[in-house]
């Protein structure tokens, strides 16, 4: 729930013309790395990897590491299809000696038959950013990563990892943060050793829930860092006998887990969201016409966007909640926008950025960012207008209601040609994703739950 800071982010200097490119093996050896975790995620966000010794770094870099795409997960492949070839991005090289001495993560772009695979989430985001660049713009993104620390009991139920963390309103509790000092500081130290700029670590709104923030960066770097941080959190929590979960709603009576994105558009070093002078059409947020059109695009496509921002059955236990033990859900129910007000889908904390608040911890950061930018860009291209901002805790009568279930957002996705075609520009990929999510919903729906037994067993 911390606001993501907005420092200036230095950009990496381009390689001088004629300069020799440093090999991945040389980069690894310079950091005393002995093994590379060559990583990509499937469309659900599951991290897939091969552990590659530094002696085989050249083979990895030259496209010799194949994956059976169908086995990897939701990747648009069938068992008979050619291998996914993981092509590493040297700019994403991330040493993680705090996990294992000599280990580094490197994010990869899956290729098939020598071409970037259009179903791969990282490729999808890069395609969206290329489209944005074609219009002379770049996106910068900050992410608020929330999670629960839990343990699984002998009877299969979950409980808070810290037994003393049982208050109905524990947000910012100094005692809860102190009891988790070793865990939180290990994560903070890891982020800062990587140059991410961790600046806050806090207890979130629910018992057992935490958030750890790092500085914003370009969209691809931030998405890579979210994936890396989830991995780091999971492994380091496990080493302490805990489970770090990004499940949106692990406890019925507690606030759910969000993944909020702070988005802004730039042209080089010039921020494009601030209005020139004080002119923002009297709406009072200090935003440019481009920013308002970007907001309008996201709001216009909000129901379909939720398929990527809230992509699981469990997601809708969070967005559908009416209250929690703390008294608030911190989860929007309508596609509204306003000022510094956390009840809206889009919060405008200052005139350089917007905060997209309807995403949850299960969101794939590559797909969530890619589709949100595509929606906003559609608003810019069509010069859409979101109208006046809503007041605190309010929404306009015409505002879209966010979908009630995963099935509802799948239906909205299928009816939205812009978002359906936002995955590498191919509506067939959107349809593939929609079909998989419908199957996920129906698989859950076909299970008989304890609630049904309690409610119906002797009701007639």
N, C-alpha and C positions, 0 to 999 in steps of 0.2 A: 504493500500500500504506500510505499515510499515513492515520491515523485522522482522520475529518472532525471538526473542532472543533464545539462546541455553545454558541456565544454566544447571548445574547438578541438576537432580531431585531426591530427596531422596525417597527411596522405603520404604514402610511400613514394619515393622518388622513382621515376621510370628508369629502366635500364638504358645506359648510355649507348648510342649507336656504335656498333662494332665491338661492344664489350662482351666478354665471354660469359655465358650463362652458367651459374653455379649448379652443379648436379645435386639431386636429392641426396645421393650418397655423401657428398661433401658437406651438405647442410647437416645431415645426421651426425657425421663424425665430428663436426665442429661443436656439437652440443653433447658429445659423449653418449649419443643414442645408439643402442645396439639392436633395438627392434622397433619396427613401425607398425602401428595399428592402422592399416589401410581401411578407411571407414566410409560408408555411405548409409543413408537411411532409406527404408522403403516408404510407401505412401502413408503408412500409419505412423511413421516416425521411429520405427524400431531400428536401432543401430546395428548394422551388419559390418563385419570386418574380417580380414585375414591378418594374422600376425606374421610380419615379414622381417626376416633378419636383414641387417644393414648390408650384408654381403649380396643380397638379392635386390637392393634398392634400384639398381639400373634396370633390372627386369620389370620391376613394378612401374618405373617411370616410362619404360618403352612399351607398356601395354601387354605384359605377359601374365597378368593375374586375372584369371577368369572366375566368375561366380555363376552358378546355376540360378538364373533369375527367378524361376518359379519357386525354388526352394527358399530363396531369400525372403520372400514375402510378397506383398501387394506391389508388383512392379510391372504389370502389363505383359507378363510372359506366361507361356505354357511349357509343359515339360519338354516338348520337342524343339524349343527355340534355341538359337545360338547363345553362347555365354554372354553375360554382362562382363565387360572388361573395365576394371577400375583404373581410371587415369587420375593420378594424384595431382592436387593443386599445391605446388610448393609454398604459395603464400599462406596456406592454412596450417603449415607445420607447427605443431604444438607439443613441446616436450612436457611430459607429465611424470617427472621423477618422484613426486609425492604419491603417485599410484604404485609404480615400480621403477626402481633405478634403471636407467637406460631405455625407458619406453617413451615413445612419442606418438601422438595421434596425427594423422594427415587425412584431410577430407578429400574424397575422390568423386569424380564425375563418371558415372557408368556410361560406357559406349557399347554399341552393338554394330558389328560390321564396319568399324572405323568411324562411326558417327555418334555424337552425343545421343543418349537414349531419351526420347521425349517424355517418357513416363517417370524418369528419375526426378525426385523433388528438387535437388540442387540444380539440375539442368533446367527445370521449369522456372525456378527463380531467376537464373541467369538469362533465360529467354525474355522474361518480363522486364528485367533491368536493361536488356539490350533495346527493347522497344521504347523504354523510357529515355534511354540515351539518344535514341534516334530523334527525339523531340528536344534534345539539348538539356535534359534534366537528369539529376541523380537523386537517389533516395537515401536518407540516413534514418536509422532505426535504433531505438532503445527498447529493451525488453525487461519486464519485471517477472522474474522466475519465482513462483511460489511453490511450496511443496509441504507435505506432511512427513514427520518422522514417526513411524509406527513400529509395532511388533505384532506378530501373529501368535495368538494364544493356542493352547492345546486343542480347544474346541473349534478352531478355525476362525474365530472372531478376531477383529482388530482392536488394539488399544493403543493409546499414546505411548511412545517409547519412554518418555519421562513420566513416571507414575504420579509425580507431584504436580504435573501440568494438567489440572482438572478444573480450572476456573471457567465459568461460562463467558467471561469477558477478559481474556488474557492478552489482548493486543498491546504490544509494546512493553509487556511486563518485564521489568529489569531482572527479576529473580529467575524467570524462565529462560531469558537469554544467558544469564550467568551459569545456570545449571547445564546448559548446552554449550558452554564456552569452548571446550576442546574441539567439538565438531565445527562450530561456526568459525572459529579462528583458523582451523585447518583449511576450510573452504576459502575464507578470505585471503589467507596467505597464498593459496594456490592461484587464485585469480590475479593477485597483485604480482606474483612471480612471473606471470604470463603477460603482464602489462595491460590488463583489462581495466584497471582502475576501479577496484571495489571501493565503494564509498559508504555503504550502509548495510547492516545485517540486523534484522529485527524479528521479533515474535509477531506473527500475523494474528488475524482476528479469531482464529479457532484454536482450541487446545491442541498442541502438537504441530502447529503450522508455522512455517518460517519463510522469510524472503531475504534474498541476498542480491544486491544490486551492483551493476558495473556500468561503466560509461557507454554511451551510444557510439556507433560507428557506421560505416556504410552497411547497406542492407544485407549483403552476402556475408560479411564478417560477423555481424550480429547473429544471423541464423546459425552459422557454424559454431559460434560461441554458446548459443543455447543448447545445441546438441552436445557439445563437449561438456558443458556444465552439468547437464543431466547425467551424463556418464560419470563424471567426477563425483557428484553428489551420491549417486547410487553406490559406487565402489567404496568411497570413504565412509559412508554411513554403514554399509555392510561390514566393514572392518571393525566397527564398534558395536556390532550386534543389532543394528537397527535397519529398517527398510525405509529408504526415501521414496515416496510415491508421488507421482504427478497426476494421479487419478483425480478427476474433477470433484467427486463427492464421495469420499470414503466413509463418511459418517452422516447419517440422516439428519441429525439435529445440529450440525455445525456448518459454518460457512464453508463454501467450496473453494477450490483452488483455481485461481485465474492465471492467465498468461497475457498480460497487457502489453500492447505495443505502442511506442511513441514514434510517430511517423512525421517526417518533414521532407520537402522537396527543395533541391538546391540547383543552382546553375554555377558550377565552380565553387567559389567561396561566397556566393551571394545566396542568402536565404530567400526563398520565393513565397513563403507563407505570410510574412509581415506586410501590412498595408503600407503604402507610401504615405508618409505623414500620419495624419489621424483619420484618413478617409477609408472607412470600411462600411459604407452604406448605412451608417447609423446603428449598426448592430452591436457595437460596444466591445468587440473581442479583438480589435486591432488586426484583423486578417485581410489579406488581399482577395480580390475576386477569384484568382486561381485557387486559393485555399478553400474558399466557400464552395466552389464547383467540385473540388476534390472531396470535400465532406459530403456534398450532395450525392456524388456517385456512390460512395460507400453506403449511405443511408438508403438510396434507391435499390441497391442490390443486397441489402442486409439479410433477407431471409435465405437467399442462396449462399451467401458468404458464410453463414453459420455452419454449413457442411464442412468447412475447412477450419473455422475458428472454434467450433464445438463439435468435434467429429465422432463422438462415441455415444452409445446409449446412455451411459452414465452422465454425460454432459448435461442432459436435460433435467436431471435431478437437481442440478445447480441452478440453471437458468429458470427453472420452474418453481423453485422454492419461494415461499412467501415470507418466511422469516427464518431465524436461526437462534441458537442459544444466546448469542450476543445482541440480538434484536435487529440485525441487518444482514442482508445477503450479499451486498456489494456486487450484485449481478444485475445488469439491465434486463428489462422485459420488453422494452420498446426501442425502436430505432430512432432515438432522439439525440440532439446535440445541444450543448450549452457551455457555460463558462467553467469555472473551477468547481465542478459539482460531480461527484462520483456516482450519481444515480443514472447518468446518461450513458448511452452506448459510445458516444464520442464526447470526451471531455476536452476542453481547451484550456490548459493550465497557463499558457502564455502564447504570444503571437508568433512563435517560431515553430510550433509543433501541435499536433493533436494526439490525444491518447485514445486508442481503440480498446474498449474495455469488455467486449463481449466474448473474447477468446478465453479458453481455459487450458489447464495444464496438459491436456491430452493433444493439443494442437501440434501439428507438424510445422515448425517455424518457417520452413521454406515455402510450403503451400499456403500458409496463413498470410505471410507477407506478400507473396506473389499475387494472390487473388485480391487482397485488399488494395494493392497498388493498381491492379487491373481495373477494379471497380472505381477507384478514385480517378484514374486516368480517363475512364469512360465519361465521368462527370465533367472533367476538364474539356475533353474533345467536344462534348455536347453543350458546353456552357450551362450546365444545370445549376439551379439555385436552390439551396436548402431552406430558404425563408429565414424568418427571424429565429434566433436561438430560443430554446425553451427555458423557462425559469427553473429555479431550484426544485428538484423532485417532480417536475412536470414533463409532459410531452404533448406535442400537437395532436389533435384528434385524427389527422390523416396519417400519422406516423405508422409505419409497419409494426405489427407485433412480431417479436422474434418467435421462431417456430417452437411448438410445444414438445416435439419429440424429434429424434433423428430421422424418422420416416417423413415427417413434415418438411424438414429442410432438404431431404433428398428430392421430394416433389417440387420444392421451390427451385432447386438447382436445375432440374430437368426442364423447367419452364423459363429459365433465364439464359438466353443464348449468349450473352456477354460472359457470364461467369462459367458457363458450360464450356466455352471455347478459350478460357483464360489459361488453361494448362498447355503450354507450348503451342497455343494457337489452334488446337485441334479438339473439336467437340467430342470426338470419339474417345479421347482420354478422359474428358469430363464424364461421359456416359459410363465408361468403365469404372470410374471411381464411384459414381452414383449407384451402379449395380452392386458393387461390393458393400457399400454402406447400407443399402436396402437389405442385403443378405445378412449383414451383421444385426440389423434391427430384428429381422424375422427369426433369426437363430435365438436371440434373447427372448423374443415374444413367445416362442414355442416351448420355453422352459416353464414348468409349474413351480411357482414360488411359495415360500412360507406364508406370505400375505394371502395368497389365494386359498391355501388350506385353512388358515384361521378365519377367513371371511366367508367361505362358501361351503365348508365341509358339512355343517349342520344347519345351514341357513334356510333350508327348505324342508 
